[in-house]
């Protein structure tokens, strides 16, 4: 059980670092993301951001699986 705890803490720290990078670099507002503003309502759908994150995570998981 000791290894699982360390792994959860490591994943948590990685998520915090990624969250800070996204917040301070403006990563979530890429060209191609859909923003619809009507009156006092705003609809935001980050389709390009989702696609880019999917490709990056797929590559990372592919590399990790190759080393196992």
Residue, then its C-alpha position, 0 to 999 in steps of 0.5 A: x500500500x505504500x507504493x500506491x500512496x506515493x503514486x497518488x501524491x505524485x499524480x496530484x503534484x503533477x496535476x497541480x503543476x499542469x493546472x498552474x501552467x494552464x491558468x497562467x499561460x492561457x492554454x485554454x483559449x486556443x484559436x478554434x475554440x467555440x465561444x458564443x455570447x448572447x445577452x448575459x449568457x456565454x457558452x464556451x466549448x474548448x474543442x481545439x484544446x480538448x483535441x490537443x490535450x487528447x493527442x498529448x496524453x495519448x503520446x505520453x501514455x504510448x511512451x509509458x506503455x512502451x517502457x513497461 
